[in-house]
Amino acid sequence: MALEGATTNNTAKADCPTHCGNVTVPYPFGIGTNCSLDRIFNLNCNDSYEPPKLFVGSLEIYNISDSELRIFTRVSYRCFNQRGLFADQYNDWTDLAGFYTFSTKNKYTVIGCDDYALISGINKEDFFSACFGLCQTPSNVHKGQCSGIGCCQIPIPKGLSYYSATLNSINNHSDVWHDNECGFGFLVEEGGFEFGGAIDLSSGYTEFVNRIRSNMVVVLDWVIKSNVSCTAEGSECKGNSSCYDVEGDGYRCKCNEGYEGNPYLHPGCQDIDECQQETNPCYDLTGASFHSLPFSDPLPPPLEISFNLDMRKTSATDWYAVEDGMPFSCDGGRW
């Protein structure tokens, strides 16, 4: 997804890539030397994959929007053998280095019948929480429900730039091993994961982890110049765009109403031809009909005008006509 209203001719700086594989890379992000606003937005396109994959650090990017990045999730797991002895594990931590923050759209999720995860921020004063997944047999769990029975989900706080998750087991799966060898934990966009019930619990870690990694994403929030407001200094917003402060941190730019394009690239946002859009109807005074009508009145008959009218736009939907320098109104298409 490109920036709001972005078009292909002003997606990236001149002579800079606009895509990496299937992902559009809109400025202020960029690939290569002098293609991004600064190092925070400098991305790497790894063309050793087919198709190429886009990365920020070691995190693979799924898409970029005007306020968010989506990256593929990483999964913690902890597995045991039949005797209740530890077999394999991986505990995930992710540090965004203050460049981006984890969106509150994400939920930390634990899958298992004998498992819990401890999740914390860069220090436990910032954020510390736990999520438990417990059940006696797969028949106790309900597909599609993360209520604590085989599946647990908890929110994360706004502004988090680092988290660490440690997955643990209560009884080393000794009581549930035949149906559930491993516990899993991962951050994922809310609504992006549907608990598969007994199928998820009985999956081996390779099968489950590969499935989650290829389909589930984490949402990151991005801003221009963290801890800087629109009024603190000159913004990066170009022509026909406005700066707006982001709650809690930094600012972004957006095109003014009636304009579209990339607000971060010179010359800025471009005027929209409203008559080409169904949401902004125009009436042809020669007798042609509106594209669409925002009111229920029948279309008036063609006008017979014996003098010349100079039509001038006052807004996206309102026009006025000038006869001999004196205006009279045409509001929403009514005379």
N, C-alpha and C positions, 0 to 999 in steps of 0.2 A: 504494500500500500504506500503510495507516495504522500507527500505533504498535501494538506487540504487544498484542493483546487489546482494542484500542480500539473503542468503540462510538460510534454516531452522536451520542448525546446528550452526550458529553463529549470530542468531538474537538477543538473550538476553544473559546475564551473566549466568553462570552455576547455576542450581537450581532456576532460576527465571522464572516467567510466560512469555510466548511469545505472548499470546493472552488474550484479555478480550472480551468475546462474539465474535463478528465478526471482531473485530479490532486487527490487528497485532501491537505489542508493541516492536519496535526495540530499542536496546541500541543506544544512551545514555539515552533514556527514560526507565523507569522501574516501576514495581509495587511491592511495599513492601520494607522492610529494605535492604539497600545495593544493590539494584537492578538497580539504576539509577546513572548517573554520579555525580549529586548533587541534591539538593532540587528543583532546577528549573525544572528538568526533572522527578521528582517523581509524579506518577499518581495514581489515586484511581480507583479500579475496584469494582463497586457496584453489588454484585451478588444477591441482593434482586429483581432485574429485571430478566425477562426471554425473550431473553438471557441477560446476564450481560451487564452493560453499563460502559464505560470508561469516567472518569472525570478528568479535571484539575481544582481544586477549585470547583466551582458550574457549570462549563461549560462542557457540554457533547461533547466528541470527536467523530467525524465521521470517520476520518482516519489520518494516520501519514505518511508523505513522507520524503525524504532526505533533504527537506528544509522547509516544511510547515506542519501545523496542520490544519485540517478542523473541525470546531465546528458547532453545530446546532445554528441557529440564534434565537434571542429573539425579540419579536414584541411589540412596543408601540402602544397603541390605545386610542382613546377618542370618546365616544359615547354620543348621546343626545336623548331625548325623543321628542314627537311630538310638544311640546310647546317650544322647543329650550332650555330646561333645561338640565344641565349636568346629565348624567346617570351613567357612569363608565369610568375609565381611568387607564392607566399604562404607565409610562414614563421610558424608559430603559436607563441604563448607564452601561458600562462595563470597569473595571479596570484590566489590565493584569499585574499590579504591576511591570512593567519593564521586566518581564520574556520573553515576546513575543511582537511582534508588529502586527498591522493590515496591511494586504497586500493591495497594491494599486489595486489588482484585484477586490476589493470589491466596491460596490456602495451603497450609502444610498438612500433608496427608500421610497416615500410617495404615498399612495393610498387614494384618496378622491376627492370630488367635492368642498369642502369648507375648505381645510386643508393646513397647512404648518408646517414644522418642523424646529427648530433651533438646529443645531448640533455644538458642540464645543469640543475642547481638554481640557486638565487639566486646562488650562487657555485660555482665548480668544485670547491671543497673539499667541499661538501655532496654533490654528485653530478655525475658526468660519465661519459658512455658513448657508444657508437656502435653503429649497426645497419646492416648492408650487405645490399642486395638486388641480386644479380648473376646474369646468365644470358646465353647467346650467342644462342639462338633460343627462341621459345615452346615448341618441342618438348622443350626441356630441363626445363621446369617441370612440377610435379606438382600438380594441383588438390587443395586441402585441406591442403597441407603448407607450413608456414612454416619451412623449414630453411636459409634463406639463398639458395636458388635461386629468384629472382624474388620472394621474400617472406621477411622477417626479423622476428622478435619478440624483445624483451628485457624483463626485469622492471624495475620501478622500486622504490626503497627506501621503507620505511615512514616516515611523518611528513612527506613532501614537500608543501609548500604552494605551490610555484612551480616551473614548468619552462619551458624554452625549447628549441625544436627548430629546427635549421637544416638544410634539405635541400640536398644537393650531388650533383653528377654527376661521374663519373670522366672520361668522354670526351664529355660533352655529347650523349649518345645518338646520336652520329654513326654508330656501328656497328650500332645496333639500332632506328633511327628508324622503319623501315617497320613494325615490329611493336610498338614501344613509344616513344611520343612523350614521355610524362611519367613522373615519379616521384612517389610519394605517401608521406606520413608522417602518423600519427595515433595518439593514445592511445585504447585501447578495452578494455572489460572482457574478461578472458580467456574464450574460448569464444564471444564475441559476434560474432566475425568469422570467416568461412570463406573462405579464399583461392580465388578463382575461376579461377586459372591464366591461360591465354592470354586469356580474356575480360577479366579485370581489367587485364592488361598492355596490351591494345589499346584500352582505353576512353579517350575524350577526358576532359579534366579536369572539364568540366561534368557529364557523365554520371556519372563515378565519384564526384565530390565530393557531388553531390546524393543519390546512392544511400546513401553512407556516412553523411551527416549525418542522414538521415531514419530510419536503422535502428540505428545503433551508439551505445552509451552508455558513459560514463565513470563510475566509482564514486568517490564522495567519502565519507570518514568524518566524522561530526560528534560532538561531545561538548558537555556543559554546562561552561562555564567552563574553557577551556584552561589547562593548568598549575596547576589546582586539584584537590586530592584530596577524597575524602569527609570526611576527618577534619580538613581545614584550616579549614572553617567550616560553618555550617549549610547543608545541601544544599537543592536545589529539590524534593526528593522529598516528595510529599504522603502522606495516610493510606494505610495498608496497602500500602506500597511500600518498597523498599530501595534504597540507594545502592551502586553498585559502581564501583571505579576502572577506568579503561580503560588498558591497557598502554601506557605511554609518555606519556600525556597526558590530563588531564581525567577526568570521571566521567559516568555516566548513571544513570537511575533505572529500576527495573522493578517490576512488581506482585509481591507476595508470592504464594507458592503457594496456590492456591485462590481467587485474586482476579483480576479483569480490569478493564481500563479504561485511562485515561490517568494515569500516575503523577505528571504535572507539574501537573495541574489539580485545584483544590479541588472536592470533598472527598477526592479520590484514587481508589484502586481499590475496586471493589465485589465483594462476595462472590458466588461462582459457585454456581448451583444444580446440584450434581454429578449429580443424578438425571436432568437433561435432557441429559447428555453420555454417549455410549456408553463413553468411557474411564473413567468413574467409576460402576460399576454399583451399583444400589440394589435391595434386596429388600423387597417388600411382605409383611408378616407375615400379611396376610389371605388369602394364597394366590396372589397374582399372581406372575408370574415375574420374574427379573432382566432388565434391559435386555441385559446380556451377562455372561458368566462368565469370570473370569480364570483358572480352573482347570478341570481335565478331569472332576472328579467329577460324577455326575448330580445334577440339581436335587432337593433334599430335598422330601418331601411337605409339603403345607400343615400348619402347626402348629395344634394345638388347644389353646388357652390359655384357662383359665377365669378368670385374674386380669388385671388391667390392667398393661400394660408402658409405661414411660416411656422411649422410645428417645432416646439422646443420641449426638451425633457426636463422635468423638475425632480423626478425621482425614478425608481425602477418601474413604477406603474402609473404615474401621473404625468400628463402632458398638458400644455396650454398652447393655444394658437394665437398668432399675432396678425392683426389686420391693420395696416397703416400705423404700426407701432403700438397699438392698444391690445393688450392680451384679453382673452376670455377663456374660461376653463373647460377642460375635458377631463373629468375626474373618473379614473377607472374605466374609461370608454363611454361615459354618459355625457350627453350635451345638455 
